[in-house]
Amino acid sequence: MLASRVGVEPSRSNGDGFFAPDLRLPLLVISHSRWGCLTSGRDTALVDRMLGNSMNRSGGISTFTRALAPAALAFAACVAASCSTAGTSAAGRGGRAADPASAVTVENLLRWSIQGPAGIAKIRSGLTQTFEMKPSGKQGLYGAGPVRLTDGYTLNFSSIRGLTGAIHIGVEERPCYSPDRAASFLPGVSDRVELDAHMIDRGKNYVTERNGFRVYFNTTPDTYQCVTSIHIRPSEKANP
């Protein structure tokens, strides 16, 4: 720890009644603001011990320490608050902390999908900013993944069809996005198991229709535990 290595002696008298300042406390705070955060136990206890030692050696707090200690402690509080904020902003995975309303997350993609043209515009803009979109047939756009979102989930492709305006988004199974959670963002959603022509289980299909758009997402077959894709089509062009 920097405070223990700087070689600055504690507050002590020079024989004339003047006390040399104990600089370890501000140096401790500065070092931790540069390299990390004050921990809850060891470092905060050290701060308290420094202040106590300064008082015991001098019979009180020196003028310098008295003037500097409040500023140092206030600075330490700012460092702690900054660390707390950083921890919150990084805790988006698994829904532990809310993401900004404008961030491209699986939740926001689902929420935007039922907001009509304004929401679809947000999805198109978000996908073009998230993926390296390339032209595809009939002036559509396609982006290959994988692309990790701010919420910790991963998209493996995105497609915006030029003729129909349909949007298709692939979602990786790991980490797994719960269909129940996805369905909670889509009012009036219904689900059914999809079987192909050979009666093979292709997963569940959750469907809703709002504000001129049909929205549905698919899950893993058999287990139905994870969302695998999201599809959005204008209602008049949606498949029956």
N, C-alpha and C positions, 0 to 999 in steps of 0.2 A: 504494500500500500504506500502511496507516495508520501503521506504524512509521516510515516515512520522512517523514511529514508532521507528526508531533505536535510537532516543535520541541524535543524533549528532548535535551540534550547527552549525549554519552557520559560514562562514569565519568571523573572528573578530580579532582585534588587541589585543595583550597581553600587550600592553604598551611599548614595546621595538621596535615597528615597524614591528614585525613579525606577520604575519597573519596565524591563525590556518586554515587549509584547510577545505573547505566545502565538506564533503564526501558523501553528499546525492545523488549527480549526479551519481557517479560510482555505489553506492549501488542501485539506481533506475534501472540502466542498468543491473546490475548483477541479481537483483531480477526478472526482466522481462525476462532475458535470461533463467532463471531457470524455471519460472512458466508460461511463456506465451510470448506475443509480445507487443511491444509498440503500443498503439492504435493511430489512426490518429490524434485525437484531444486532449483529456485531458492530456495524458502522454507526448506527444511531446511538448505541451504548458508548462508543468511543467518543462521539461528540459530547455526550453528557459528562463523561469522565474528564475530558479536556477542560470543560468549563469548571467542573468541580475542583480539579487540580489547580487551575489558575487562581481560584478563590482561596484555596487552602494555603498555597505558597505565599501569596501576597497579603493574606489577611483580608482579602476583599478582591473585587475585580478592578484591575487597572483601568485608567481612563481610556487607553487605547482599546483594550479588550471590551470594555463596556460599550464603546461606540461601535466596534466592529461586529460584536456577537449578534445583535439583532439582524444586521444586514446579511451576515453569513447564514443564520438560521432561515431567514426569509428566502435566501437563494437556494438553500437546501430544500425548502418546501416547494419551490418552483421546479427543481430537478425531480423531486418525487412525483409532483403532479404531471410533469412531462412524461415520466416513465409510465405512469398509470394510463395516460392517454394513448401512448404508443402501444401498450399492451392491448387496449380495447380495440384500436383500429385494426390490429393484426388478428383479432379473434373472430373472424367472420366465418370460419369453416364450421360446418355443421349447424349453422344458425345460432351460434353462441352470441353473436352481436349483429345488430342491424347494419346493413350496408347502405350507403347513400342512395337516395331515390333515383339518381341518374346513372348509377353503376350498372354495368352489364352483368347480371347474375341470373341464375335459373329462375329464381323467384320473380325478379323484375320482368324477365321475358314472358312469363306466364301472366303476370298482372297486366302488362302492356297489351297482351294479345286480345283482351276483352274490352279495351278502351276505344275501339273504333279506329278510324283513320289516323287520329293523332297518336294512338298507341302503336299502330303498325309502323308509322314513321319513326318512332323511337327505336323499334326493333331493327328496322332496316339500317338506321344510322349506327346503332350499337354494333351490329354484325359487321358492317363495313369498316368500323374502327377497330374491331377485335381481330378479324381475319384479314388475310391478304386476299381479297376477293378478285377473281379473274373472270373475264367474260365467258359465258357459256351460251348454249344454243338460244337463238331468237332473242338476243340481248339480255339474257339472264345473267346472274352472277353466282359464282361458286367459290367457296373457301374451304380448303382442306385443313384439318387439325393435325394433332391435338392442340387445343388452346385452353390454357387454364384460366379460369375466371377469378375475380377477386374474392368470391365466396368459397374458393377451394375446389369447386367442381370443374369438370373438364368437358368441353365440346369437341367432338371429333370431325364435324363438318357443318357447313351451313350452305343453304341454297335458296336463292331468290329467283323465282321463275319470271321470265320476261312477259310471256303471253297471259298467264293467269294471275300473276301477282302472288302466287302461293309461296309460302316460306316453309322450309324444312330444316330442322336443326337436330343433329345427332348428339346424344349425351352418353358419355362413357359410363360404364357400370361401376367403375371404381374411381373415386369414392361413389357410393351408391346414393342416388337421390330418391327418397321415398315417394311412391305414388300417392300415398295418403296425404303427404305434405303438399305435393303438387296439386292434388285435387282440391285442397282447402282454398286455393287461390282462384278457383274457377266455379262460380255459382252455377247451380243446376247441372253439374256434371253427372253423367251416367257412365257405367262401365259394363263391358261384356268381354268374354273370352273370344279371341279371333282364331278360327280354324281355317287352314287352307283347303284346297280341293282334295288333298289326300288325308284330311282330318288330322293334320299335325298342328299341335298347339303353337301358335305364334305369339302368345302373350295376351295381356289384356289391353283393351282399347278404351280410353276414357274420352268422352266427347261432351262438348257444350257449344252453344251458339249464342253470341252476344254482339250487339251493335254492328251487325252486317258481316260478321266473320265467324266461321266455324273453326273451333279449336279442338284439337285432340292430341293425346300423347299415348305412346305405346310403352309397354313394360317388357321385362325379360320373360321368356316363356316358362311355363311350368310353375316357377316360384312366384312370379309377379311382384318381386321385391324391389326392383329398380326401374326407374324411368330410362328408356333407351332412345327416345326421339320425341320431338315436338313438331306438330304440323299446324299451319294456319292458312286458311283459304277464304277468299271472299265467298259469302254465302251463296250467291247466284252461280258461282263456278265450282262449288264444292261437289265432290262425288256423292251420290246418294248413299 
